Amino acid sequence: MPSLKRYVLACLLALAVVAASPPLAAGTGLDMRIVDPMTDIMSADDVAAAAPLPAVRMVGPRNGVCSGVVVVGGAAAASVRATVSDLTGPGTIPAQNVLVRYAGKVEVAHKVSSQNAQSDRVGIGDRYTNFSYYDVLCEEPPAGATLVPIWVTARVPAAATPGIYNGVLTVGGVAVPVRLDVAAWSIPDPRDWVTHAGFVQSPETLAAQYGVPLWSREHWHYQAQSMRMMGELGAKDAFLPVVAKTHLGNDTGMIRFDDGRPDFRIVEAFLQLWKQCVGDPHAVIVYLWEPSFAGRRGRKANVPVTLASGQEGALPMYGSPASEAVWKPVLDGIRTRVNALGWGDEAIIIGACHDQRPPGTVVEFLKRIAPYARWAIWTHGAGDPPPPEQGPVILDGMVIGHYESPYCPSLPTEGFLAAGWLSPWKAGINPRKYIFQYSPLTQYRTLPQGTAVFVDQRYEGRPDLQHLRLRALKHSGQGFTRVGFDCWELNGERPLLNRYLGDWSNMYRYCPWSITHPGPLGPLATARYEMLREGMQETEARTLIEKALVGERITGRLADECKALLAERIQALTKHGKFNPGHGEAGQTLTTRLWGVPDDWQGSALRLFNLAGAVTQAAQ
């Protein structure tokens, strides 16, 4: 790690270079301004209101990814192209490691309401829900655009020497300074991240968007692209809809039945591709249950499935006569294929129930034919008992292996520990009603940090770790769940997600339905995608440091520095106690439910990553 003196001198040199640079785009007829990448740009007014920065600055760990933004405005903005040089400092990061993309804006067809009188009255809710900022990251500037945010994204080599790297982004003949701060920590690959990242991916949407037959060779091509992008974010949940017409939007099931016999070819190909593109899931959620099967309109006699012919069929409801002969081979076959990929029985999760629980006969039947399988539940948790200090979570006879809550977690008001990683259960928070499709970019960056929370902190130094108190499950998480990944609007219509609502509408309302966008050749990343990725990296650094502190693997000055920074970041996240986790009750606004970021968030991130590097070295 470079010494503090060398670091300070390098910073001063970089600032001197920037200060000597001429004004951006002077005499070119273009307006150009370097802005914070978390600026929500809906119009030129947002650019004008943003504080100009001296350089496109990026901050990231080794083996990580980070971005900066310069905005070009003017009649010729759509014709401007940008190229980037090598970045040089303690070493060289080649230009091929730096991606240049152009942000576009889309019309939002799927309108929603925040149902918050205070925020709607001042127009805040409408801005956050029904208008896109410049979000879609394209290879070319959008045709006819007069405002083009240019995103510069660096992929830092794992072997890069820490320090400051400088380069030049040439935009329409104008030299724009670029600075990359490489931290001492080398982050693990996303498939090894600890924080739970739960996405809903839609194979049917991909097939419909690109006009290819479902599960054809062309469809698997787009599936692989989408999965690789999920893999870049450390995705943990793989959905296997066995049942047809679920709230996930699938017309057909992944298993086809021929005279009651299951055909696993689609499931097998899907799981193999998941392992190749994403890694090992925390949960393979086998969709067998919809609350509508025993909903308010009465209990269904049969389970809707897809036949070998592709037509819709029906099989006996779980627990009814002759049902074991059909459903035990299904779960046995999935178990065989899951185990063959090196995943244990603990990965097999039956999905999914919510506030309305399945009948006891269904629970007991599935427990008997697949005693290893646990349940996924997404629930408000009202009336549920508190979680046990040890042993499994059991709700209405179901052993829960994947718990999801729509409540914003209770963030600590003091101390340095968030400690979502300490949870003995797979628990996640869904951002229903407090992160919308186009909530501020700050919220996508802070989503992993704000949902990886488990314990209360009441301590004075190490002795108070004895008083860590378990939270209610519905206010704890190892990260987030149920964020739509590629459930795009199709031809201006609502996404397929929730096409067959059943009893799920209350649970999914206002959730983000996609964080990618359809491009001509496949899914494209967005500004939200990039901010979420950087937030995941920060959460992984925080987790590494917290584990070292709790495990007493670091002491003395380094431990004190770590505690101070983590406490500082919690205070920023909670806006020093002003953050309100409510769902929009009287007297609250959407702005009170926005997580905060440090004033110098890039400086804070750099300190965090460097401390993670120091902890890694000290704990060896």
ABEGO torsion letter per residue (X at the ends): XBBAAAAAAAAAAAAAAAAABBBBGBGAGBBBBBBBAABBBABAAAAAABBBBABBBBBBBBGBBBBBBBBBBEAAAAABBBBBBBBBBABBBBAAABBBBBBBBBBBABBBBAGBAAAAAAGAAAAAAABBBBABBBABBBBGBABBBBBBBBBBBAABBBEBBBBBBBBGGBBBBBBBBBBABBBBBAAABABBBBBBBBAAAAAAAAGBBBGBAAAAAAAAAAAAAAAAAGBABBBBBABBGBAAGBABBABBBBGGBBBAAAAAAAAAAAAAAAEBBABBBBBABBAAABBAAEBBABBBBBBAAGBBBBBBBBGBBGAAAAAAAAAAAAAAAAAAAGBBAAABBBOBBBABBBBAAAAAAAAAABAABBBBBBBAGBGBBBBBABEBBBBGGBBBABBBBABBBBBBABEABAGAAABABBBBBBABGABBAABBAAAAAAAAAAABBABBBBBBEAAAAAABBBBBAAABBAEBBGBBAABBBBGGBBBABGABAEAAAAAABGBBABABBBBAAEBBBBAAAAAAAAAAAAAAAAAAAAAAAAAGABBEAAAAAAAAAAAAAAAAAAGGGABBABAGBBGBBAAAABBBBBABAAAAAAAAAAAAAAAAAAAX
